[in-house]
């Protein structure tokens, strides 16, 4: 297969590229660093010719609804239009477990993405929980000197390479709609995970857990970002990932 990966240089995207190539597929990387702006379509002309499936793992660092909807809506519409023009038969989107239950701007953007992909006849959607790598990323979200403010939330983190494997398998399977949610093997507290990362990396961060205010924060603390039903589960524990990364 010829698989295009939107967001090919990101945390999950780089793994998707490796997994796809490891299975003998050819890959077309789509990323700003490769001269492609997926929000506008600049640099995309001709790149999807002959492509069998597009895997979209793009992301943006904003919590504002307008920004998130503009990004995810723009990227998804751009890709779907380009796919139609090029005759691409499958669009795979990565989303987030619990996206309907947290009233945050970022999640509103992901909801829009899901609606657009769900309305396409050739779309597939995989929701996954936060990646193990997220525990390190949150250390830099809000910090003052040596102090990192980390949101209190329950998560069931999964290894990014296992998410990538699931995405490539889904791309190979053909259009499937929304498939069962993917999560990791353990339900864990994000503040504690951030502390473990800081200690293991020798970062010297003082991690302070803070409750995100409002309905979004209550939802995050309640565990809605964890799966509620049966579905595929990754096997790599957080401890194993931390020891090997």
C-alpha positions in Angstrom: 0.0 0.0 0.0 0.9 3.6 -0.4 0.0 5.4 2.8 0.1 9.2 3.4 0.7 10.3 7.0 -0.6 13.7 8.0 1.5 14.9 11.0 4.3 12.4 10.1 6.9 14.1 12.2 4.9 14.2 15.5 5.0 11.8 18.5 2.5 9.3 16.9 3.2 10.2 13.3 6.8 9.2 13.4 5.8 5.8 14.8 3.1 5.4 12.1 5.7 6.0 9.5 8.0 3.4 11.0 5.3 0.8 11.5 4.0 1.3 7.9 7.5 1.0 6.4 8.2 -2.0 8.6 5.2 -3.8 7.1 6.4 -3.1 3.6 4.2 -0.1 2.8 5.4 3.0 1.0 4.9 6.3 2.9 4.1 9.9 1.8 4.9 12.2 4.8 2.7 15.2 5.1 4.0 17.9 7.5 5.0 21.6 7.6 8.6 20.6 7.7 8.1 18.8 4.4 6.6 22.0 2.8 2.9 21.0 3.3 0.4 23.3 5.1 -2.6 21.1 5.6 -4.7 24.0 6.9 -4.6 25.7 3.5 -3.5 22.8 1.2 -0.4 24.6 0.2 2.2 22.1 -1.1 -0.3 19.2 -1.2 -0.9 19.3 -4.9 -0.1 15.9 -6.5 1.1 14.2 -3.3 -2.0 12.0 -2.9 -2.0 10.6 -6.4 -1.8 6.9 -6.1 -2.3 6.9 -2.3 -4.4 4.1 -0.9 -5.0 5.6 2.6 -4.4 8.8 4.5 -3.7 8.5 8.2 -4.3 11.8 10.0 -2.5 12.3 13.4 -2.1 16.1 13.2 -2.5 18.1 16.3 -2.3 21.7 17.5 -1.4 23.3 20.9 -4.4 25.4 21.8 -7.2 25.1 24.3 -9.3 27.7 22.5 -12.4 26.4 20.8 -12.1 28.8 17.8 -8.5 27.8 17.2 -9.0 24.1 17.6 -12.1 24.1 15.3 -10.2 26.2 12.7 -7.3 23.8 12.8 -9.0 20.4 12.9 -11.8 21.6 10.6 -9.4 23.1 8.1 -7.1 20.1 8.0 -9.9 17.6 7.7 -11.7 19.5 5.0 -8.4 20.0 3.1 -7.5 16.3 3.2 -11.0 15.0 2.4 -11.2 17.3 -0.7 -7.7 16.3 -1.9 -8.5 12.7 -1.3 -11.7 12.9 -3.4 -9.7 14.6 -6.2 -7.0 12.0 -6.1 -9.3 9.0 -5.7 -8.0 8.0 -2.3 -10.2 5.2 -0.9 -9.6 5.5 2.9 -9.2 8.3 5.5 -8.1 7.3 9.0 -8.4 9.8 11.8 -7.0 9.5 15.4 -9.2 10.9 18.1 -9.5 10.8 21.9 -11.4 8.6 24.3 -14.0 10.7 26.2 -13.9 13.5 23.7 -17.7 14.0 24.0 -17.6 14.3 27.8 -15.1 17.1 28.4 -16.1 20.7 27.6 -12.8 22.0 26.4 -12.0 24.0 23.3 -9.5 21.4 22.1 -12.0 18.6 22.4 -14.6 20.7 20.5 -12.1 20.8 17.6 -11.7 17.0 17.8 -15.5 16.6 17.8 -15.7 18.6 14.6 -13.0 16.5 13.0 -15.0 13.3 14.0 -18.2 14.7 12.4 -16.5 15.5 9.2 -14.8 12.1 8.9 -17.9 10.3 10.0 -19.8 11.9 7.2 -17.3 10.8 4.6 -18.1 7.4 2.9 -14.4 6.3 3.2 -13.7 7.3 6.8 -12.4 5.5 9.9 -12.0 6.8 13.4 -9.9 5.4 16.2 -10.2 7.0 19.6 -7.2 6.4 22.0 -6.4 7.5 25.5 -3.5 9.8 26.3 0.0 8.5 25.3 2.6 7.7 27.9 4.6 10.6 26.5 1.8 13.0 27.7 3.1 12.7 31.3 6.3 14.4 30.2 4.6 17.0 28.0 2.4 18.2 30.9 5.5 19.2 32.8 5.9 22.1 30.4 2.3 23.2 30.1 2.3 25.6 33.0 5.5 26.2 35.0 7.1 28.8 37.2 10.8 28.3 37.8 11.2 24.7 39.1 7.5 24.2 39.7 5.3 22.4 37.1 1.5 22.8 37.5 -0.1 19.6 36.3 -3.8 19.1 35.9 -5.5 16.5 38.1 -6.9 13.8 35.9 -7.4 10.1 35.6 -6.0 8.4 32.5 -5.3 5.0 31.1 -2.3 5.9 29.0 -1.1 3.8 26.1 2.2 3.6 24.3 2.4 5.8 21.2 3.9 2.9 19.1 0.9 0.7 20.0 -1.4 3.5 18.8 0.6 3.7 15.6 0.3 -0.1 15.1 -3.4 0.1 15.5 -3.7 2.9 13.0 -1.7 1.1 10.3 -3.8 -2.0 10.9 -6.9 0.1 10.5 -5.5 1.6 7.3 -4.9 -1.9 5.9 -8.5 -3.0 6.8 -10.3 -0.4 4.7 -13.1 2.0 5.7 -14.5 0.9 9.0 -16.3 3.9 10.6 -15.6 4.3 14.3 -13.8 1.3 15.7 -13.5 0.3 19.4 -11.5 2.6 21.7 -7.9 1.8 22.4 -6.4 2.3 25.8 -3.4 1.2 27.9 -3.3 -1.5 30.5 -3.6 0.6 33.7 -5.7 3.5 35.1 -3.3 6.0 36.6 -3.2 9.5 38.1 -1.5 12.0 35.7 0.1 14.0 38.6 1.8 11.0 39.9 3.0 10.0 36.4 4.5 13.5 35.9 6.4 13.1 39.2 7.7 9.7 38.1 8.9 11.2 34.8 10.6 14.1 36.5 12.4 11.8 38.9 13.4 9.3 36.2 14.7 12.0 33.9 16.5 13.9 36.6 14.5 17.0 35.7 14.2 18.2 39.3 10.7 19.5 38.7 8.4 20.1 41.7 5.1 18.8 40.5 2.0 20.4 41.9 -1.4 19.0 41.0 -4.0 21.5 40.2 -7.7 20.9 39.5 -8.8 22.3 36.2 -11.8 24.6 37.1 -15.4 24.0 35.9 -17.2 21.1 34.2 -14.2 20.2 32.1 -12.0 19.7 35.2 -14.6 17.7 37.1 -15.0 15.4 34.1 -11.2 14.9 33.8 -10.9 14.0 37.4 -13.9 11.7 37.3 -12.2 9.3 34.8 -14.3 10.1 31.6 -11.0 10.1 29.6 -10.7 6.3 30.4 -12.6 3.7 28.4 -16.0 2.5 29.7 -16.4 -0.6 27.6 -14.5 -3.5 26.1 -11.9 -2.7 23.5 -8.3 -3.3 22.5 -5.7 -2.7 25.2 -2.1 -1.9 24.9 0.3 -4.1 26.8 3.2 -1.7 27.5 2.9 -0.4 31.1 3.9 3.1 32.0 6.8 1.7 34.0 8.0 -0.3 31.1 7.8 2.7 28.8 9.6 5.0 31.2 12.4 2.4 31.7 12.9 2.0 28.0 12.6 5.6 26.8 
